[in-house]
């Protein structure tokens, strides 16, 4: 089973953003992506609201989650 640690686009450090998973080289939690999408935002809006996050990072996270859903099925 894949793990978040295998994604180079994200990181987690105990002293950075309370140890939450964040987009690498930012302080933006990965959870912010899912919360915004849940609330109806588009990926484009998310990227505009959180300029440090790059499109390739968002795509990597979303692709990872799709793979996890396929494995769980």
Number of C-alpha atoms within 10 A of each C-alpha: 6 10 8 14 11 10 15 12 19 21 21 17 11 9 8 13 14 10 12 17 20 22 24 19 11 16 16 19 20 19 13 13 23 16 11 14 14 10 9 10 13 13 16 10 13 18 15 12 10 15 12 14 23 15 13 10 17 19 13 15 20 14 12 17 13 12 13 14 10 9 10 8 5
